[in-house]
Amino acid sequence: MDFDYDLAADDALIAAVLPLLREHGPLTLDEIGERLASGGDADDLNLPIEELPLHPMLAYLSDDRYAAFDALLGGRVLTHRLTESEIASAVLPVDEFSPLLVFVTGDEAYDLVEVDDEPDRLADRGIVDLESFSGEALVFRRGAFAERSPGDLVAATVTDTGLVIAPAVATTDSAPELASVLEAALASGDPAQLEASVFAAMVEAPTAFTEPGLPLSEQIEKSGLEMSGGLVAPSGFDFAGYLARSAFDSYAEQVGVPVEAVPGVVLFASLVDAIDTGDDSDLESRFSEGKAGLFAVLSDPDIAETVLDELFDQAIAPESIERAALWSKDHGPRKVGAAAYWLAGKAAEAATRVDDAARYFERSTDLDSEFDPALEDLARYVSDGGDAVRALSLLGRSLDGPDHPLHSVLEAFQPAERPDLGRNDRCWCGSGRKYKSCHLGRAEHSLEDRAPWLYFKACMQLTEFLWVETRFDLADARCGYSDNEDDLVAVLSDPLLDDVMLGEGGGLAQFAEVRGHLLPEDERELLTQWLPVERSVYEVEEVEVGEGLTLRDMRSGEQCELTAPAVSSDVPVGGLLCARVFPVGDTWRILGAATPVTREQCDAIIWLLSERQDDAEFTAVRLVELLTDPSLSARATDG
């Protein structure tokens, strides 16, 4: 049997694997790799791999082997016993034919339909109870079974042309191989998958299911077992309870929370959904009475952060998350208060209401002085305002605070104390106020010194959820669209990504608009000077090691003197740098990434920055591509 599927060029691996499985039968991934290597194909197919791609003719068996469906199922037969209503409606359930349905081509004398998609079609046949069908049904022409009687068998047979379903007479009884497979599978205490068990029986015995026999349901019943929704278990098994537990386990694994936290997480997510969809009547009876204690799971910072990420991933309106968080605070146990205020703060932040967010974070830390997410977020707001001492104090109370990216930056801006002054002495600055009320604990660093801190504050905005997709797009470009996940992870923290997101991605303008009012006045003024700054390519005309560089803008021809830039000892005279040069007082500074480029890259970058400024997303991604792969420069102006 040879079903001819049209394989695309990138399906070369499947095209090589299927003939092996047809010739040798089921194989593990290692066995497949060994056979391909012995044939000289491994290098061309980029082996080894962790799993084979999906394909309609590729079966993954329960024993970790792969098989070709056409080789495994060719000539196999499964039966079903007709009922009076099925004869009248000419509609059959698919349960007992399920293992063979992969061979339905659409050209048969019946249709395989999704019952939820075509309820009217089934209703027209007198079927209103769709629950009796497991998602699909086989719809034949009217009167197809008119000459049959209740209890007659129909058989589904895999042939060269597809899955043929026709009247049959049982020529055999049960398949002993199936009983053996089910006995082994049920030894674990969990139900067995019927379809997987049938496949396993077919692998064990090539002659199994090659003649019409009793329907699967009858074979299972004869073995003292029960079947429900594709599962098989001993008689009396609690299928409903098992499915509920399995659903909890699956949800816990999918979301990344402990199984015991699932009820509370689901309750909060359902509350958010109810509010977001406008189905917010009777919230107290639906989400509070007898259930409010479940919200306590949100007091675990890891769970609260995971729930928030999931909600943001679903594009839930921030206002709905905020309202649900505050509702859970008012109706849930006291211990949920800190998490609720933090969730509300993150929602307000996502809605760019940063003043409200700051107040929520303050309330969260007031309720729980050790709730790490709120401590770290509040530290960032305090840092924006220029208070390095309090920001460090907040991070110091957080378990991971010393490892927070902001911590090392803040340490450089702690104030230098005046041991010659008492707390109640007049301040040294001449304000007339007491030292404790004026400059005690307050940094007195120049604006020029604080410029890197200001730049870092803007970069911190790029850690918010709204920038996640952009960061990954740029990281893809930076790692050359590598298929290796480690390559992508390695470049996610590349300073170039932050610099491009701030510049070409519009992040600096967003920071000024949303959080600029939080900054000290002189930093706000400096930020306004940075906003018009565009990226360019600069030629190094002179280097004074330890003092500065003289650069010439390749776009405008203008010169600028950089004082003490970090690149001063690394770039030779005549070299080219792609960067943004910021004014800082009477000096110029490169605060973000400075990337050496070739002459060819220079031309391509200048063209890109000049011609594509109306398309921020294109410009940002294309710029990172050009700075990563110089060979693209020759094609950069192809449109």
Secondary structure in CASP SS format (residue, H / E / C, confidence):
PFRMAT SS
TARGET T0000
AUTHOR 0000-0000-0000
METHOD secondary structure of the structure
MODEL  1
M C 1.00
D C 1.00
F C 1.00
D C 1.00
Y C 1.00
D C 1.00
L C 1.00
A C 1.00
A H 1.00
D H 1.00
D H 1.00
A H 1.00
L H 1.00
I H 1.00
A H 1.00
A H 1.00
V H 1.00
L H 1.00
P H 1.00
L H 1.00
L H 1.00
R H 1.00
E H 1.00
H H 1.00
G C 1.00
P C 1.00
L E 1.00
T E 1.00
L H 1.00
D H 1.00
E H 1.00
I H 1.00
G H 1.00
E H 1.00
R H 1.00
L H 1.00
A H 1.00
S H 1.00
G C 1.00
G C 1.00
D C 1.00
A C 1.00
D C 1.00
D C 1.00
L C 1.00
N C 1.00
L C 1.00
P C 1.00
I C 1.00
E C 1.00
E C 1.00
L C 1.00
P C 1.00
L C 1.00
H C 1.00
P C 1.00
M C 1.00
L E 1.00
A E 1.00
Y E 1.00
L C 1.00
S C 1.00
D C 1.00
D C 1.00
R E 1.00
Y E 1.00
A E 1.00
A E 1.00
F H 1.00
D H 1.00
A H 1.00
L H 1.00
L H 1.00
G C 1.00
G C 1.00
R C 1.00
V E 1.00
L E 1.00
T E 1.00
H E 1.00
R E 1.00
L C 1.00
T C 1.00
E H 1.00
S H 1.00
E H 1.00
I H 1.00
A H 1.00
S H 1.00
A C 1.00
V E 1.00
L E 1.00
P E 1.00
V C 1.00
D H 1.00
E H 1.00
F H 1.00
S H 1.00
P H 1.00
L H 1.00
L H 1.00
V H 1.00
F H 1.00
V C 1.00
T C 1.00
G C 1.00
D C 1.00
E C 1.00
A C 1.00
Y E 1.00
D E 1.00
L E 1.00
V E 1.00
E E 1.00
V C 1.00
D C 1.00
D C 1.00
E C 1.00
P H 1.00
D H 1.00
R H 1.00
L H 1.00
A H 1.00
D C 1.00
R C 1.00
G C 1.00
I C 1.00
V C 1.00
D C 1.00
L H 1.00
E H 1.00
S H 1.00
F C 1.00
S C 1.00
G C 1.00
E E 1.00
A E 1.00
L E 1.00
V E 1.00
F E 1.00
R C 1.00
R C 1.00
G C 1.00
A C 1.00
F C 1.00
A C 1.00
E C 1.00
R C 1.00
S C 1.00
P C 1.00
G C 1.00
D C 1.00
L E 1.00
V E 1.00
A E 1.00
A E 1.00
T E 1.00
V E 1.00
T E 1.00
D C 1.00
T C 1.00
G E 1.00
L E 1.00
V E 1.00
I E 1.00
A E 1.00
P E 1.00
A E 1.00
V C 1.00
A C 1.00
T C 1.00
T C 1.00
D C 1.00
S C 1.00
A C 1.00
P H 1.00
E H 1.00
L H 1.00
A H 1.00
S H 1.00
V H 1.00
L H 1.00
E H 1.00
A H 1.00
A H 1.00
L H 1.00
A C 1.00
S C 1.00
G C 1.00
D C 1.00
P C 1.00
A E 1.00
Q E 1.00
L H 1.00
E H 1.00
A H 1.00
S H 1.00
V H 1.00
F H 1.00
A H 1.00
A H 1.00
M H 1.00
V H 1.00
E H 1.00
A C 1.00
P C 1.00
T C 1.00
A C 1.00
F C 1.00
T C 1.00
E C 1.00
P C 1.00
G C 1.00
L C 1.00
P C 1.00
L H 1.00
S H 1.00
E H 1.00
Q H 1.00
I H 1.00
E H 1.00
K H 1.00
S C 1.00
G C 1.00
L E 1.00
E E 1.00
M E 1.00
S E 1.00
G C 1.00
G C 1.00
L E 1.00
V E 1.00
A E 1.00
P E 1.00
S C 1.00
G C 1.00
F C 1.00
D C 1.00
F H 1.00
A H 1.00
G H 1.00
Y H 1.00
L H 1.00
A H 1.00
R H 1.00
S H 1.00
A H 1.00
F H 1.00
D H 1.00
S H 1.00
Y H 1.00
A H 1.00
E H 1.00
Q H 1.00
V H 1.00
G C 1.00
V C 1.00
P C 1.00
V H 1.00
E H 1.00
A H 1.00
V H 1.00
P H 1.00
G H 1.00
V H 1.00
V H 1.00
L H 1.00
F H 1.00
A H 1.00
S H 1.00
L H 1.00
V H 1.00
D H 1.00
A H 1.00
I H 1.00
D H 1.00
T C 1.00
G C 1.00
D C 1.00
D C 1.00
S C 1.00
D C 1.00
L H 1.00
E H 1.00
S H 1.00
R H 1.00
F H 1.00
S C 1.00
E C 1.00
G C 1.00
K C 1.00
A H 1.00
G H 1.00
L H 1.00
F H 1.00
A H 1.00
V H 1.00
L H 1.00
S H 1.00
D C 1.00
P H 1.00
D H 1.00
I H 1.00
A H 1.00
E H 1.00
T H 1.00
V H 1.00
L H 1.00
D H 1.00
E H 1.00
L H 1.00
F H 1.00
D H 1.00
Q C 1.00
A C 1.00
I C 1.00
A C 1.00
P H 1.00
E H 1.00
S H 1.00
I H 1.00
E H 1.00
R H 1.00
A H 1.00
A H 1.00
L H 1.00
W H 1.00
S H 1.00
K H 1.00
D H 1.00
H H 1.00
G C 1.00
P C 1.00
R H 1.00
K H 1.00
V H 1.00
G H 1.00
A H 1.00
A H 1.00
A H 1.00
Y H 1.00
W H 1.00
L H 1.00
A H 1.00
G H 1.00
K H 1.00
A H 1.00
A H 1.00
E H 1.00
A H 1.00
A C 1.00
T C 1.00
R C 1.00
V H 1.00
D H 1.00
D H 1.00
A H 1.00
A H 1.00
R H 1.00
Y H 1.00
F H 1.00
E H 1.00
R H 1.00
S H 1.00
T H 1.00
D H 1.00
L H 1.00
D C 1.00
S C 1.00
E C 1.00
F C 1.00
D H 1.00
P H 1.00
A H 1.00
L H 1.00
E H 1.00
D H 1.00
L H 1.00
A H 1.00
R H 1.00
Y H 1.00
V H 1.00
S H 1.00
D H 1.00
G C 1.00
G C 1.00
D C 1.00
A H 1.00
V H 1.00
R H 1.00
A H 1.00
L H 1.00
S H 1.00
L H 1.00
L H 1.00
G H 1.00
R H 1.00
S C 1.00
L C 1.00
D C 1.00
G H 1.00
P H 1.00
D H 1.00
H C 1.00
P H 1.00
L H 1.00
H H 1.00
S H 1.00
V H 1.00
L H 1.00
E H 1.00
A C 1.00
F C 1.00
Q C 1.00
P C 1.00
A C 1.00
E C 1.00
R C 1.00
P C 1.00
D C 1.00
L C 1.00
G C 1.00
R C 1.00
N C 1.00
D C 1.00
R E 1.00
C C 1.00
W C 1.00
C C 1.00
G C 1.00
S C 1.00
G C 1.00
R C 1.00
K E 1.00
Y H 1.00
K H 1.00
S H 1.00
C H 1.00
H C 1.00
L C 1.00
G C 1.00
R C 1.00
A C 1.00
E C 1.00
H C 1.00
S C 1.00
L H 1.00
E H 1.00
D H 1.00
R H 1.00
A H 1.00
P H 1.00
W H 1.00
L H 1.00
Y H 1.00
F H 1.00
K H 1.00
A H 1.00
C H 1.00
M H 1.00
Q H 1.00
L C 1.00
T C 1.00
E C 1.00
F H 1.00
L H 1.00
W H 1.00
V H 1.00
E H 1.00
T H 1.00
R H 1.00
F H 1.00
D H 1.00
L H 1.00
A H 1.00
D H 1.00
A H 1.00
R H 1.00
C C 1.00
G C 1.00
Y C 1.00
S C 1.00
D C 1.00
N C 1.00
E H 1.00
D H 1.00
D H 1.00
L H 1.00
V H 1.00
A H 1.00
V H 1.00
L C 1.00
S C 1.00
D C 1.00
P H 1.00
L H 1.00
L H 1.00
D H 1.00
D H 1.00
V H 1.00
M H 1.00
L H 1.00
G C 1.00
E C 1.00
G C 1.00
G C 1.00
G H 1.00
L H 1.00
A H 1.00
Q H 1.00
F H 1.00
A H 1.00
E H 1.00
V H 1.00
R H 1.00
G H 1.00
H H 1.00
L H 1.00
L C 1.00
P C 1.00
E H 1.00
D H 1.00
E H 1.00
R H 1.00
E H 1.00
L H 1.00
L H 1.00
T H 1.00
Q H 1.00
W H 1.00
L C 1.00
P C 1.00
V C 1.00
E C 1.00
R C 1.00
S E 1.00
V E 1.00
Y E 1.00
E E 1.00
V E 1.00
E E 1.00
E E 1.00
V E 1.00
E E 1.00
V C 1.00
G C 1.00
E C 1.00
G E 1.00
L E 1.00
T E 1.00
L E 1.00
R E 1.00
D E 1.00
M C 1.00
R C 1.00
S C 1.00
G C 1.00
E C 1.00
Q E 1.00
C E 1.00
E E 1.00
L E 1.00
T E 1.00
A C 1.00
P C 1.00
A C 1.00
V C 1.00
S C 1.00
S C 1.00
D C 1.00
V C 1.00
P C 1.00
V C 1.00
G C 1.00
G C 1.00
L E 1.00
L E 1.00
C E 1.00
A E 1.00
R C 1.00
V C 1.00
F E 1.00
P E 1.00
V E 1.00
G C 1.00
D C 1.00
T E 1.00
W E 1.00
R E 1.00
I C 1.00
L C 1.00
G C 1.00
A C 1.00
A C 1.00
T E 1.00
P E 1.00
V E 1.00
T C 1.00
R H 1.00
E H 1.00
Q H 1.00
C H 1.00
D H 1.00
A H 1.00
I H 1.00
I H 1.00
W H 1.00
L H 1.00
L H 1.00
S H 1.00
E H 1.00
R C 1.00
Q C 1.00
D C 1.00
D C 1.00
A H 1.00
E H 1.00
F H 1.00
T H 1.00
A H 1.00
V H 1.00
R H 1.00
L H 1.00
V H 1.00
E H 1.00
L H 1.00
L H 1.00
T H 1.00
D C 1.00
P H 1.00
S H 1.00
L H 1.00
S H 1.00
A H 1.00
R H 1.00
A C 1.00
T C 1.00
D C 1.00
G C 1.00
END
